[in-house]
Amino acid sequence: MSNEDITLTAGDAEATVQPGNGGRVGGLRVGGLELLRQGERFGCFPMVPWCGRIRDGRFRDGATVHQMPLNSPPHAIHGTARDGTWRTARTSASEAVITYDLVDPWPYPGLVTQVVALTEDALTLTMSVETYESSFPAQIGWHPWFNRNLGGPGAQDVRLDFSPAWQEERGEDHLPTGHRVDPKPGPWDDCFGMPDGVEATLTWPGQLELKVTSPEKWVVVYDEQEAAVCVEPQTGPPDGLNTQPRLVTPLEPLEATTTWTWRRA
């Protein structure tokens, strides 16, 4: 099938999936309100086969050290799939399944599958990485750019509420130092631990409340940009390929999911 944009609808919700632009959700409208920042690099993109930064772009697999392109010097950031073209496997009115073959510069063959499912009050994203050959470390995550302000008369900026158990101490290189500290006030470009699963609520007063949930235990929050707030569930912390690798094997794929549930004010 083609890699043209896919429009999903359910009730007054509409999501746009863009296989040709890194497999991202390019837009999510609820009752005419666009929740995601618009633009080629925004929306909500999948982070795979790693999340956040890899220190100096290098990760070790056994005795072998692999070098990734330094797309955020001096580090490599957010995986390779967001820069690639995905294929559409199947679609319905409210669900799309898209796939991406891991290729150079990633050193291992593998298949990524993402399912985008829309209902009247929720969007669920599910992703898996599988291999039929060599085992390899990997991560899965999502990077949504939620609009800070939804516009309209008297519209107020979003309020973010979440209660992490800890914050990964961030070094001057923007990577975790390995120490956990008590959560500090924002603004943030930081990773947090939520051992019972990710749960964060974004409230646009008088307009909409949206809850981000995931069974995963890690979330990066980035709200240093004026236009957007990012809440990013992921299977491990930044530089996790080196510090907390999750292994993809022919018998055991890596899988993750996140759901955004909303209600109108």
Residue frames as qw, qx, qy, qz and C-alpha x, y, z in Angstrom:
[[0.000, 0.888, 0.460, 0.000, 0.00, 0.00, 0.00],
 [0.332, 0.725, -0.040, 0.602, 1.05, 3.64, -0.38],
 [0.474, -0.252, -0.458, 0.708, 2.68, 5.87, 2.22],
 [0.083, -0.541, -0.221, -0.808, 0.18, 8.70, 1.77],
 [0.193, -0.185, 0.516, -0.814, -1.35, 10.39, 4.81],
 [0.330, -0.356, -0.866, -0.118, -4.13, 8.47, 6.55],
 [0.309, -0.332, 0.168, -0.875, -7.11, 10.16, 8.22],
 [0.289, -0.264, -0.905, 0.169, -8.79, 8.34, 11.10],
 [0.338, -0.363, -0.005, -0.868, -12.12, 9.46, 12.55],
 [0.368, -0.357, -0.843, 0.164, -14.23, 8.53, 15.58],
 [0.169, -0.797, -0.480, 0.325, -17.01, 10.80, 16.85],
 [0.182, 0.983, 0.017, 0.028, -15.70, 14.36, 16.75],
 [0.505, -0.645, 0.469, 0.331, -12.05, 13.19, 16.92],
 [0.778, 0.626, -0.048, 0.032, -9.78, 13.09, 13.86],
 [0.572, -0.596, 0.443, 0.347, -6.17, 11.87, 13.70],
 [0.638, 0.720, -0.248, -0.115, -3.77, 12.14, 10.77],
 [0.810, -0.335, 0.407, 0.259, -1.12, 9.42, 10.39],
 [0.389, 0.844, -0.305, -0.207, 1.87, 10.17, 8.17],
 [0.944, -0.068, 0.238, 0.219, 3.74, 7.02, 7.09],
 [0.663, 0.583, 0.048, 0.467, 5.80, 9.07, 4.63],
 [0.029, 0.783, -0.273, 0.557, 6.97, 11.45, 7.36],
 [0.108, 0.394, -0.770, 0.490, 8.61, 9.18, 9.89],
 [0.430, -0.315, -0.846, -0.021, 5.47, 7.29, 10.89],
 [0.044, -0.069, -0.480, 0.873, 4.25, 10.21, 12.97],
 [0.031, 0.737, 0.671, -0.076, 0.78, 11.27, 14.01],
 [0.307, 0.289, 0.161, 0.893, 0.71, 14.61, 12.24],
 [0.273, -0.287, 0.061, -0.916, -2.41, 15.95, 13.92],
 [0.204, -0.375, -0.887, 0.176, -5.11, 15.17, 16.45],
 [0.233, -0.260, -0.070, -0.934, -8.26, 17.27, 16.41],
 [0.144, -0.399, -0.866, 0.265, -10.95, 16.94, 19.07],
 [0.048, 0.818, 0.522, -0.237, -14.10, 18.97, 18.54],
 [0.385, 0.874, 0.104, 0.277, -12.19, 21.20, 16.14],
 [0.325, -0.885, 0.334, 0.023, -9.30, 21.82, 18.57],
 [0.772, 0.450, -0.403, 0.198, -5.87, 20.80, 17.25],
 [0.751, -0.656, 0.070, 0.038, -3.93, 19.28, 20.15],
 [0.816, -0.143, 0.232, 0.510, -0.58, 18.72, 18.42],
 [0.062, -0.743, 0.246, 0.620, 1.87, 21.31, 17.21],
 [0.782, 0.585, 0.213, -0.033, 1.78, 21.45, 13.43],
 [0.133, 0.837, -0.493, -0.194, 4.83, 21.19, 11.19],
 [0.769, 0.381, -0.506, -0.088, 6.99, 18.63, 9.42],
 [0.391, 0.309, -0.756, 0.423, 9.09, 17.85, 12.52],
 [0.325, -0.219, 0.507, -0.768, 6.31, 18.00, 15.11],
 [0.785, -0.138, -0.405, -0.448, 3.03, 16.15, 15.68],
 [0.724, -0.479, 0.465, -0.175, 3.93, 12.96, 17.57],
 [0.616, 0.525, -0.574, -0.125, 6.79, 10.87, 16.23],
 [0.966, -0.249, -0.070, 0.020, 7.93, 7.38, 17.22],
 [0.072, -0.789, 0.607, -0.067, 11.33, 7.12, 18.90],
 [0.929, -0.061, 0.366, 0.001, 12.87, 3.84, 17.81],
 [0.828, -0.187, -0.522, 0.084, 15.22, 1.97, 17.97],
 [0.462, -0.202, -0.500, 0.704, 16.31, 4.31, 20.77],
 [0.168, -0.891, -0.399, -0.139, 14.87, 7.21, 22.77],
 [0.316, -0.928, 0.093, 0.171, 16.48, 10.51, 23.63],
 [0.245, 0.837, -0.489, -0.020, 20.22, 10.94, 23.39],
 [0.959, -0.061, -0.072, 0.266, 22.97, 8.32, 23.04],
 [0.382, -0.830, 0.228, 0.335, 26.18, 9.64, 24.58],
 [0.129, -0.585, 0.601, 0.528, 28.57, 10.57, 21.75],
 [0.716, 0.379, -0.277, -0.516, 26.35, 8.52, 19.44],
 [0.380, 0.341, -0.860, 0.017, 28.02, 5.29, 20.59],
 [0.795, -0.317, 0.261, -0.446, 26.51, 2.21, 22.16],
 [0.001, -0.417, 0.909, 0.001, 28.02, -1.15, 23.04],
 [0.913, -0.008, -0.048, -0.404, 26.54, -4.53, 22.21],
 [0.963, -0.123, 0.017, 0.239, 28.75, -7.11, 23.85],
 [0.613, -0.367, 0.213, 0.666, 32.29, -6.39, 22.70],
 [0.372, 0.425, 0.466, 0.681, 31.17, -4.38, 19.67],
 [0.037, -0.571, -0.245, 0.782, 30.84, -0.59, 19.76],
 [0.349, 0.593, 0.603, 0.404, 28.47, 0.96, 17.21],
 [0.140, -0.291, -0.032, 0.946, 28.55, 4.59, 16.10],
 [0.257, 0.735, 0.627, 0.027, 25.34, 6.40, 15.17],
 [0.299, 0.549, 0.179, 0.760, 25.25, 9.70, 13.23],
 [0.250, -0.339, -0.442, 0.792, 25.56, 12.73, 15.53],
 [0.013, 0.608, 0.550, 0.573, 22.25, 14.37, 14.63],
 [0.356, -0.902, -0.127, -0.210, 22.29, 16.36, 17.88],
 [0.629, 0.370, -0.431, 0.531, 26.03, 16.97, 18.38],
 [0.099, 0.523, -0.841, -0.097, 27.80, 15.71, 20.35],
 [0.475, 0.016, 0.831, -0.289, 25.10, 13.04, 20.66],
 [0.212, -0.146, -0.784, -0.565, 22.71, 10.98, 18.54],
 [0.314, 0.101, 0.497, -0.803, 19.05, 11.53, 19.35],
 [0.623, 0.266, 0.276, -0.682, 15.59, 9.93, 19.01],
 [0.713, 0.149, 0.684, 0.042, 16.35, 6.94, 16.78],
 [0.147, -0.191, 0.630, 0.738, 16.28, 6.56, 13.01],
 [0.197, 0.462, 0.851, 0.155, 12.66, 5.67, 12.20],
 [0.103, 0.803, 0.347, -0.472, 11.38, 9.26, 12.50],
 [0.037, 0.634, -0.406, -0.656, 13.55, 10.13, 9.48],
 [0.163, -0.062, 0.906, 0.385, 12.38, 7.21, 7.36],
 [0.562, 0.039, -0.312, -0.765, 9.43, 6.30, 5.20],
 [0.431, -0.013, 0.836, -0.339, 7.03, 3.79, 6.70],
 [0.241, -0.080, -0.787, -0.562, 4.67, 1.51, 4.80],
 [0.618, -0.093, 0.217, -0.750, 0.95, 1.20, 5.32],
 [0.054, -0.059, 0.997, 0.012, 0.01, -2.39, 6.15],
 [0.125, -0.527, -0.799, -0.260, -3.73, -1.90, 6.64],
 [0.099, -0.050, 0.221, -0.969, -6.26, 0.75, 7.58],
 [0.078, -0.606, -0.788, -0.073, -9.86, 1.10, 8.66],
 [0.065, -0.847, -0.260, -0.459, -11.95, 4.15, 9.52],
 [0.453, -0.853, 0.121, -0.229, -10.42, 4.36, 12.99],
 [0.755, -0.485, 0.389, 0.210, -7.18, 2.32, 12.90],
 [0.582, 0.733, -0.351, -0.030, -3.95, 2.30, 10.92],
 [0.856, -0.349, 0.294, 0.243, -1.12, -0.25, 11.00],
 [0.453, 0.845, -0.283, 0.025, 2.20, 0.93, 9.58],
 [0.920, -0.237, 0.122, 0.289, 5.62, -0.73, 9.41],
 [0.173, 0.911, -0.375, -0.016, 9.25, 0.30, 9.08],
 [0.944, 0.087, -0.156, 0.278, 12.30, -1.81, 8.23],
 [0.445, -0.818, 0.236, 0.277, 15.34, -0.96, 10.33],
 [0.779, 0.518, 0.037, 0.352, 18.16, -0.11, 7.89],
 [0.573, 0.036, -0.123, 0.809, 21.51, 1.72, 7.88],
 [0.234, 0.623, -0.651, 0.365, 22.78, 3.45, 9.92],
 [0.748, -0.379, 0.395, -0.376, 21.20, 1.05, 12.44],
 [0.081, 0.510, -0.841, -0.161, 23.44, -2.04, 12.31],
 [0.265, 0.051, 0.952, -0.144, 20.80, -4.75, 12.80],
 [0.302, -0.205, -0.637, -0.678, 17.89, -5.87, 10.62],
 [0.052, 0.308, 0.799, -0.513, 14.51, -5.63, 12.25],
 [0.118, -0.504, -0.604, -0.605, 10.88, -4.73, 11.70],
 [0.065, 0.158, 0.473, -0.864, 8.99, -1.99, 13.55],
 [0.154, -0.515, -0.737, -0.410, 5.18, -2.13, 13.59],
 [0.060, 0.098, 0.386, -0.915, 3.05, 0.73, 14.90],
 [0.098, -0.564, -0.789, -0.225, -0.71, 0.58, 15.43],
 [0.079, -0.016, 0.166, -0.983, -2.64, 3.87, 15.74],
 [0.182, -0.478, -0.848, -0.138, -6.18, 3.31, 17.07],
 [0.122, -0.155, 0.108, -0.974, -8.71, 6.11, 17.57],
 [0.135, -0.557, -0.818, 0.052, -11.95, 6.08, 19.56],
 [0.066, -0.853, -0.332, -0.398, -14.29, 8.93, 20.44],
 [0.405, -0.898, 0.092, -0.147, -12.35, 9.72, 23.59],
 [0.650, -0.567, 0.448, 0.234, -8.88, 8.15, 23.20],
 [0.632, 0.656, -0.406, -0.067, -5.91, 7.55, 20.93],
 [0.823, -0.414, 0.380, 0.078, -3.83, 4.43, 21.57],
 [0.457, 0.723, -0.512, -0.076, -0.36, 3.95, 20.08],
 [0.887, -0.288, 0.361, 0.022, 1.23, 0.50, 20.15],
 [0.438, 0.748, -0.490, -0.093, 4.66, -0.32, 18.79],
 [0.912, -0.259, 0.304, 0.093, 6.81, -3.42, 18.52],
 [0.238, 0.735, -0.609, -0.179, 10.34, -4.18, 17.33],
 [0.934, -0.078, 0.342, -0.069, 11.04, -7.70, 16.14],
 [0.143, 0.666, -0.679, -0.274, 13.93, -9.54, 14.56],
 [0.982, 0.106, 0.027, -0.154, 14.38, -12.85, 12.82],
 [0.717, 0.468, -0.361, 0.371, 18.18, -12.68, 12.88],
 [0.445, 0.165, -0.531, 0.701, 20.62, -11.14, 15.38],
 [0.393, -0.761, -0.479, 0.193, 19.47, -10.06, 18.83],
 [0.337, 0.381, -0.065, 0.858, 20.11, -6.39, 19.64],
 [0.143, -0.451, -0.530, 0.704, 19.40, -3.73, 22.26],
 [0.006, 0.470, 0.467, 0.749, 16.60, -1.29, 21.53],
 [0.055, 0.336, 0.532, -0.775, 14.16, 1.20, 22.99],
 [0.011, 0.575, 0.667, 0.474, 10.65, 2.37, 22.11],
 [0.090, -0.496, -0.435, 0.746, 9.02, 5.70, 22.90],
 [0.234, 0.738, 0.518, 0.364, 6.83, 8.49, 21.57],
 [0.297, -0.215, -0.097, 0.925, 7.53, 12.20, 21.32],
 [0.092, 0.774, 0.586, 0.220, 4.27, 14.18, 21.17],
 [0.184, 0.057, -0.074, 0.978, 4.38, 17.97, 20.84],
 [0.073, -0.711, -0.695, 0.077, 1.19, 19.08, 22.59],
 [0.122, 0.661, 0.145, 0.726, 0.20, 22.66, 21.84],
 [0.234, -0.106, -0.558, 0.789, 0.77, 24.84, 24.88],
 [0.308, 0.366, 0.297, -0.826, -2.28, 26.92, 23.94],
 [0.383, 0.351, 0.833, 0.188, -5.23, 25.67, 21.89],
 [0.023, 0.132, 0.338, 0.932, -6.33, 29.15, 20.82],
 [0.250, -0.641, -0.669, -0.282, -9.72, 30.78, 20.94],
 [0.188, -0.753, 0.020, -0.630, -11.13, 33.61, 23.06],
 [0.534, -0.676, 0.324, -0.391, -9.59, 33.69, 26.52],
 [0.944, 0.071, -0.313, 0.073, -7.67, 30.46, 25.96],
 [0.442, -0.793, 0.412, -0.082, -5.21, 29.65, 28.74],
 [0.340, 0.541, -0.769, -0.008, -1.93, 27.75, 28.53],
 [0.837, -0.127, -0.521, -0.109, -1.89, 24.08, 29.40],
 [0.436, -0.646, 0.516, -0.356, -1.22, 22.89, 32.95],
 [0.689, 0.226, -0.688, -0.001, 0.76, 19.68, 33.42],
 [0.619, -0.525, 0.410, -0.417, 0.24, 17.47, 36.47],
 [0.862, 0.128, -0.491, 0.019, 2.21, 14.30, 37.23],
 [0.591, -0.702, 0.330, -0.223, 3.76, 12.68, 40.32],
 [0.737, 0.399, -0.532, 0.120, 6.99, 10.87, 39.50],
 [0.854, -0.476, -0.134, 0.161, 8.84, 8.83, 42.11],
 [0.563, -0.514, 0.214, 0.611, 12.18, 10.30, 41.10],
 [0.447, 0.877, -0.104, -0.142, 13.98, 12.46, 38.57],
 [0.870, 0.109, 0.054, 0.478, 17.10, 11.33, 36.76],
 [0.285, -0.785, 0.115, 0.537, 19.80, 13.84, 37.63],
 [0.675, 0.697, 0.160, 0.183, 20.81, 15.55, 34.41],
 [0.626, -0.327, 0.150, 0.692, 24.42, 16.38, 33.65],
 [0.059, 0.675, -0.145, -0.721, 25.64, 19.38, 31.69],
 [0.006, 0.183, -0.794, -0.579, 25.62, 17.13, 28.60],
 [0.637, 0.013, -0.096, -0.765, 21.82, 16.66, 29.03],
 [0.697, 0.028, -0.705, -0.130, 22.27, 12.98, 29.86],
 [0.770, -0.602, -0.070, -0.200, 21.45, 11.21, 33.13],
 [0.031, 0.714, -0.647, 0.264, 24.38, 11.02, 35.53],
 [0.570, -0.007, -0.817, 0.085, 23.17, 7.73, 37.01],
 [0.064, -0.112, -0.665, 0.736, 21.91, 9.42, 40.18],
 [0.210, -0.627, -0.663, -0.351, 18.24, 9.71, 41.09],
 [0.084, 0.016, -0.355, 0.931, 17.03, 12.86, 42.83],
 [0.188, 0.573, 0.661, -0.446, 13.74, 14.18, 44.17],
 [0.347, 0.642, 0.517, 0.446, 11.66, 15.75, 41.37],
 [0.237, -0.340, -0.084, 0.906, 12.47, 19.41, 40.88],
 [0.371, 0.748, 0.337, -0.435, 10.25, 22.18, 39.51],
 [0.660, 0.479, 0.388, 0.430, 10.40, 22.91, 35.78],
 [0.763, 0.477, -0.204, -0.385, 11.02, 23.97, 33.15],
 [0.757, -0.270, 0.592, 0.053, 12.23, 20.52, 32.20],
 [0.687, 0.480, -0.495, -0.230, 14.16, 18.58, 29.64],
 [0.219, -0.441, 0.796, -0.353, 14.36, 15.68, 32.03],
 [0.596, -0.048, -0.770, -0.222, 13.62, 12.01, 32.55],
 [0.500, -0.364, 0.434, -0.655, 11.43, 10.83, 35.40],
 [0.204, 0.027, -0.979, 0.008, 10.70, 7.42, 36.91],
 [0.649, -0.131, 0.126, -0.739, 7.13, 6.24, 37.46],
 [0.045, -0.235, 0.971, -0.017, 7.44, 2.61, 38.61],
 [0.438, 0.333, 0.753, -0.361, 3.68, 2.01, 38.59],
 [0.419, 0.531, 0.618, 0.400, 3.39, 3.22, 34.99],
 [0.152, 0.046, 0.105, 0.982, 3.35, 6.62, 33.35],
 [0.028, -0.760, -0.648, -0.045, 0.41, 8.87, 34.16],
 [0.207, -0.213, -0.032, 0.954, 0.34, 12.59, 33.38],
 [0.189, 0.755, 0.626, -0.060, -2.58, 14.99, 32.91],
 [0.204, 0.043, 0.206, 0.956, -2.58, 17.99, 30.61],
 [0.064, 0.727, 0.638, -0.248, -5.36, 20.48, 31.28],
 [0.129, 0.257, 0.259, 0.922, -6.26, 23.34, 28.97],
 [0.085, 0.331, 0.633, -0.694, -8.58, 25.25, 31.36],
 [0.457, 0.488, 0.234, -0.706, -12.14, 25.55, 30.13],
 [0.531, 0.490, -0.474, -0.503, -11.37, 23.50, 26.99],
 [0.892, 0.149, -0.412, -0.110, -10.01, 19.98, 27.43],
 [0.521, -0.610, 0.586, -0.115, -8.31, 17.55, 29.78],
 [0.815, 0.386, -0.424, -0.089, -6.02, 14.86, 28.35],
 [0.693, -0.554, 0.457, -0.065, -4.41, 12.03, 30.30],
 [0.552, 0.551, -0.623, -0.054, -1.25, 10.32, 29.00],
 [0.780, -0.399, 0.441, -0.195, -0.82, 6.79, 30.35],
 [0.659, 0.462, -0.589, -0.065, 1.55, 3.92, 29.63],
 [0.930, -0.354, -0.090, 0.032, 2.60, 0.72, 31.43],
 [0.674, 0.382, -0.280, 0.567, 6.19, 1.84, 30.89],
 [0.603, -0.635, -0.309, 0.371, 8.14, 3.24, 33.84],
 [0.428, -0.255, 0.118, 0.859, 9.95, 6.15, 32.21],
 [0.275, 0.861, 0.410, 0.121, 8.79, 9.51, 30.91],
 [0.410, -0.045, 0.057, 0.909, 10.72, 12.47, 29.55],
 [0.074, 0.885, 0.434, -0.154, 9.08, 15.86, 29.94],
 [0.416, 0.031, 0.208, 0.884, 10.24, 18.70, 27.73],
 [0.041, 0.867, 0.497, -0.004, 8.55, 22.06, 28.21],
 [0.398, -0.479, 0.086, 0.777, 11.36, 24.51, 27.48],
 [0.168, 0.212, 0.549, 0.791, 9.80, 25.49, 24.17],
 [0.241, 0.151, 0.221, -0.933, 7.24, 28.30, 24.10],
 [0.541, 0.091, -0.401, -0.733, 4.87, 26.64, 21.64],
 [0.819, -0.054, -0.509, -0.261, 4.57, 23.11, 23.01],
 [0.509, -0.506, 0.612, -0.332, 4.82, 20.69, 25.93],
 [0.653, 0.271, -0.683, -0.182, 6.16, 17.17, 25.37],
 [0.672, -0.362, 0.536, -0.360, 5.30, 14.16, 27.55],
 [0.572, 0.482, -0.624, -0.228, 7.23, 11.17, 26.25],
 [0.863, -0.291, 0.369, -0.184, 6.61, 7.64, 27.62],
 [0.545, 0.593, -0.589, -0.069, 9.47, 5.30, 26.82],
 [0.950, -0.148, -0.276, -0.016, 10.92, 1.90, 27.69],
 [0.761, -0.252, -0.172, 0.573, 14.08, 3.30, 29.30],
 [0.184, -0.867, -0.041, 0.462, 15.96, 6.50, 30.09],
 [0.449, 0.854, -0.259, -0.044, 18.10, 8.55, 27.70],
 [0.175, 0.620, -0.763, 0.055, 21.32, 6.69, 26.85],
 [0.810, -0.199, 0.401, -0.379, 19.44, 3.55, 27.83],
 [0.882, 0.382, -0.276, -0.027, 21.09, 1.47, 25.09],
 [0.417, 0.492, -0.616, 0.451, 24.21, 1.76, 27.26],
 [0.171, -0.344, 0.613, -0.691, 22.76, 1.88, 30.77],
 [0.559, 0.091, 0.671, -0.478, 19.55, -0.18, 30.70],
 [0.271, 0.236, -0.697, -0.620, 19.41, -2.09, 27.41],
 [0.760, 0.167, 0.450, -0.439, 16.27, -4.03, 26.48],
 [0.190, -0.281, 0.842, 0.420, 17.11, -6.95, 24.21],
 [0.754, 0.364, -0.043, -0.545, 15.13, -7.79, 21.08],
 [0.307, -0.277, 0.897, 0.158, 15.51, -11.48, 20.21],
 [0.319, 0.004, -0.748, -0.582, 13.97, -13.74, 17.57],
 [0.324, -0.375, -0.867, 0.057, 11.78, -15.19, 20.34],
 [0.236, -0.699, -0.505, 0.448, 10.97, -11.98, 22.19],
 [0.251, 0.639, 0.237, 0.688, 10.09, -8.71, 20.47],
 [0.172, -0.213, -0.399, 0.875, 10.13, -5.41, 22.34],
 [0.101, -0.627, -0.636, -0.437, 6.64, -3.96, 22.72],
 [0.117, -0.248, -0.413, 0.869, 5.20, -0.79, 24.25],
 [0.024, -0.658, -0.636, -0.403, 1.96, 1.16, 24.26],
 [0.069, -0.191, -0.336, 0.920, 0.61, 4.53, 25.34],
 [0.000, -0.660, -0.712, -0.238, -2.93, 5.89, 25.47],
 [0.001, -0.030, 0.123, -0.992, -4.16, 9.48, 25.47],
 [0.114, -0.594, -0.796, -0.031, -7.64, 9.79, 26.94],
 [0.048, 0.124, -0.036, 0.991, -9.52, 13.10, 26.86],
 [0.028, -0.680, -0.724, 0.109, -12.67, 14.73, 28.06],
 [0.126, 0.593, 0.224, 0.763, -14.13, 18.05, 27.10],
 [0.091, -0.065, -0.499, 0.859, -14.50, 20.79, 29.68]]
